[in-house]
Structures are given as structure tokens and as C-alpha cells.
Amino acid sequence: MTRVLVVDDCAVDRTLAGELLKKDGGFTIDYARSGEDALQQIGRFVPDLVLTDLQMPHIDGLQLVSTVREKYPRVPVILMTSQGSEEIAFQALQLGAASYVPKRFLHDNLRDTVHKVLRVSIDESYHQKAMECLARSERVFLLPNDPAFFTPLIAHFQEECVGLGICNHADRVRLGVGLGEALANAMFHGNLELSSSLREVDADAYHHLAEARCRESPYQDRRIEIEVRLARGTAVFVIRDEGLGFDPTALPDPTDPANLEKVTGRGILLMQAFMDQVDFNARGNEVTMVKRSGPNGRGGK
């Protein structure tokens, strides 16, 4: 069973989040009513994931993220954001949170967000010795429109990046989330030509249309190309789709904390928060993401 600690000073919100996760099965839910309570519980039994509100008295979500990152770097933290907490939420993402979900979209997005983060937070220790011997690597991967291929490939990249000193254990999950968002964008918005506006209005219709297009031409024939260049201290990921592209200048500014409450551009915001450089080509069907260690980047050992 996956153990999740839900932290919120509001009993109603705390219970709602826990009950939504229980619907999937496979979760043991613990509850904390404050940041202090959460840290005491983590000290007794380390969970697999922490889901926390931002606005709490005394130790708030921002402080909780920072403390968990420092003391328990293998435990990912997901934020529950509300309108008015955007500035704090953006700071928390920069400090080490693995992802976020707006409270007004808990019903639609919470379980999906938790599963995404857990998929990229698996233990990599048995690969570490081999990865420490890696000097550099350059490869190209071609993926079908199937998210089942994302998790094992991302896990492989994570292991190599830790071994090459590009990111530490705490940043490993954030690297995986950033890569996962880029691959999802390439598949759903690129190859399948799905709009975030549909997901914001009707999440079920969005997923049904995605399933249908995976079986229809020209969508089913398109591929995602991933070019990966890894060396000591630097990773470059170039992800291309075969869709129509988009105008990158039309995206909402992902560095503006006010955009955390919007579904559109959420993936770009996480990519910007977790990578050191994110650039789109003019056509909008290719993104280049750079992750660095040391003084010029957010990673490191």
C-alpha cells in the first residue's frame, strides 16, 4: 500500500482529499492538521508522498516543503493551491515541491497528479553504482502515442542524471515530473491535437477524445521523438511531436504565479519551474529542456 500524508488545517478539505484518493484503492491515508503535526508524523513513519495545503498557521506549506526536502529528500510533496496563494505556490515549486493541484480542480485532477508523481519517484538505488561509471550519452528514442512508455523511459533518464551528478535525490522526482509534462504535451496537445480548454470544461470528454484519436488516422501514425544528450553536470532533452504545432508566444506566462490556477499552460509552468532552461521552436512542435548541476543550475549532489 502507498502511504500518503494529507496536511490541511481545514477538516473538510483534508477529508475530501483523502476520500478522493481512497476511491482508487492502494492508498493508506494519514492526516495532519498542521505543519507541526505533519513533521511529527513523518518523524515517526516516513510516507511515500505528502499532499499539503499552502496556507496554514505557524508552519505553512512553503516551510513544510523546504523542511521535507532537506530532511526527507526521497519524499515528494504535492501542493493543494487555492486562489490567493499563487505567489506562495510558485515559491514552493522553486523550493522543491514535486507538483500542485488547484483545490477547485481536486475532483478532476488530484488522483491523476498523485499517480504521475508516484510513477517517477520509484527507488533507483540498485542502478546507482552502474550510473556512476557513465561519462556521457547521446541517443534518440521514438515513442508511440502511449503513456505506458513514459514511465520506464523517464526512470532511465532519472537514474542517469543522478549518476552523472546532474540532479540529487530530492530533484530526481522534479526532473521526472518535468519530463512527464513535456511528453504529455507532445502526445495530447501535439500529436493528438487536444485543447486544454476542453479538459478545463469537461475532463471526461477530453480523455474519451484522446482514446478515440489514438485509434484514428492521422493521429495514430504520429510519433514522439526524444533526443537526449547527457554529460557530467548537464542534460539536454529535445522532445518533438508530429502535430500541427502552436504559437509559443500565445501561451500564458508560466512564470506568473497568477497562472497556477489555470489548466492551460500548467505543464509548461512545471517544466519552467523544474528545468534550468526551456525553449520552444518557432513552429511549437519541439521543446528543448536543459538541466544543470552546480552553481549554474538547480540540481547537484
N, C-alpha and C positions, 0 to 999 in steps of 0.2 A: 504493500500500500504506500502511496505517495503522501507524505505528511506536509500539510500546508498550514502555516500560521496566519490567521486573518487578524489584522490590527486596525481597530477603529474605535473611537470614543463614543460613537453613536451605536446603540444596541441594535436598532432597526437595520442600519446599513451593514453592520457586522454580520448579523444573522442572514440577511439577504445574500451577501457574497458567499457565505458558507453553504447555504442551501443550493445556490446555483451550481457550485462545484460538486456537491453531493449527487446531483442528478446524473452525472457521468459515471459514478461509481469509481472505485480505485483510489479514492482520496480519504485520508483521515484528516479531519479539520480540527485544529485547535484555535482558540480565540484569546485575544488580548485586548484590553480596554484602553491601553495607553502605551506609549513608547517604553516607559519604565517596565511595565508588566511584560511587554514583548521581550525585552532584553533579559529579564529574569527567566522567562520560559526557555528562551534559546540557550541560556547558560545551563539549564537542566537537561534539555533534549533538543539537539540541533535539527530543525526541519529541513525538508527538501526545497522549500520555497517560502518566501514571506510575501504576503499581499497586504499592503498598508495604505491607510488614508494619509493624506498630507497634513491636513490642518487638525492638530491635536495639541492640548495644553502641555506645557513643560517640554518633554522630548517629542518634537514633531516628526513628520515623515522624513524631512530633509536630514535631520540629525540621526534618525534611525538608519537611513540608507548609508550614511557615512560610517556609522559605528559597525554595522553588519559587514560592510565592505572591508573594513580594517581588521575585524576580529574573526569573521567567518567568510573569507573570500570565495568559497565554493557555493555559498547560498545566494541564489538570485533573488532580487527584490523587485516586485511589480507595484507600481503606484496606482491608487484609485484617485483620480483627479475630479475636482468639481469646479464650476465656474467661479472665478475669483482667485483660484490657486495656480494659475498658469505660470506665473513668474517663478514660484517655488518649485513647481513640477519640472520646469526646464533646468533649473539649477540641480535638481536631484538626478535627472538624466545625465548631466555632465559629471556629477559626483560618483555615479556608479550604479544607478538603478538600471534594471535589465529591460524594462518596458513600462507601459502605462495603459490604462483604460479609463475613459471618462465615466463617471458614475451614471450619467444619464444613458449610457450605452451598455451597462453591465449585462443586461439580459441577452443582448446580441453578441457581445464581443469578449466577455470575461473568460469563458471556457476556452475559446479559440486562442486568446492571448496566453493563458496559462499553459496550454499544451505546446504552443510554439516555443516558449521559453524552456520548458522542461525537456523538449526534444534536443535542445542544443546545450544542455547542462549536464550531460552524462559524464561519468568519471573517465578520464583519459590516462590515468597513471600507468597502465600496462603498456602504453605506447611511448611513454616519455623517454625511456632510455634510447630507443632507436631514433627518435626525432632529434635528440641532442647531437647525433652524428651527421645530420643533414646540413649541407653547406649552402646549396641553392637549388631551385627547382623552377622549371618553366614547362607548362602543359596547357593543352586546350581540351575542354570537355564539351560534348554535345548532349543536351538533355531533351527528352520529350516533354510534353505538357502534362507532367505527372508529379505532384508534390512528394510522392513517395521516394523520389530520387534525391530530394533536397537534403534530408536529414543525414544520411550516411556521408554524402559529399561534404557538407558543412562540417561534420565531425572530423573528417580527414583534414580539412583545412585548419581547423582549430588546433589539432594535435601538432601540425607542422609549425604553426605560428607560435605556439608555446615553446616548442623545441628550438626554434630559431631566435627566441628572445624578443619576438615582435609584440607579444602581449603576455601578461601574467595570468594566473588562475582566475583572479577576480574579473579581468577584462575578457576572458575567454568566452563567457556567455554573451556579453555585449557584442563581441565580434560576430558570434553566431547569429544573434538577432538581426544585426545589420545586414549580413549576407542573406539571411532568410527573407527579409523585406525586399531586398533587391531582386531576388529570384522570383518572389511572388509578384512583384510589379511587372517583371519581364513576361511572366506567364499570363496573369489575369488581365492586366491593362495593356500589355504589348501584344502577345500572340493571340489572345482570345478577345481583345478589343472590348473589355468590360469597363464600364464607368463607375468610379467611386460614388457618384451621385445616386446610382441605382441602389448600391449597398446601403447608403445612408437612409434611403426611403423604405426599402424592402430587402432585408438581408437574405431571406429565403429565396426570393426571385433571383437575386444576384447569383446565389450558389446553384440554383437549378439551371440558369442560363449557362453558367460555366460548364456544368456537366454535359449539357447538350452540345455546346460548341467543341468540346473535346472529341466528339464523335462526328463532327461535320467538317467538310472542306470549305474554305482553305485552312481553317484554324487547326485541325488535327494534324496537318502536314508540317506545321511550323516547329522550329526547334529553338532552344536557348543555347547560345554559345558562351562558354566561360573561359576566358584566357587568364591564367594565373601565373604571376611571376613572384617568386619568393626568394629572399636572400636574408642574411643576418641583419635583423633590425628593421626590415621593410617588406611589406606585402602589397602587391598591386593586383586588384581584381577588376577585369574588364568583362562586363556582362552585356550581351547583345540579344535582342529579340528580332523576330522577322515580321513584326506588325507594322502598322502604318506610321508609328511614331507620334510625337506630340510636340507642342511648343514649350520647352522647359521654362521660358520666361513667363509663361502664363500661370505657373504653379504659385500657390500662396507661399510667402516667405517662410521656410521651415525653421528659421532661427527666431521668428517672432513667437514668443510664448503664448500669445493670444490664439494661435492656430492649433494648440494642443487639443482643444475641444472639437476640432473638425475632423471628420473621417477623411476628407480629401487631403492628400499630402502627408498623412500620418506616417506612411512608410518612409518617405523622403526625410521627414523630421528625425526619425530614429537613425537612419543612415548618417545624417549630418551629425547627430549627437555622438555616435559611436565610432565613426571613422575620422581620420585626420584631414581627408580631402575627398570631396565628392563632386565629380564633373560630368555633365551630360553632353553628348554631341549635339550638333545643330538640329539633326532630324528628330532627336529624342528617343531613339531606339537603342542607345548604348550609354552605359554609365561606367565611369572609371572611379574606383574607390581605392584609396591608399591608407594603409595603417602602418604607423611607425612606432618604434620604441624610443626610449631615451628622452632627451630634452626637447626634441622637435616633434614629439608625438605623445599620445595619451597612454601608450602601452608600456611594457617593460617588466622586468622580473622583480 
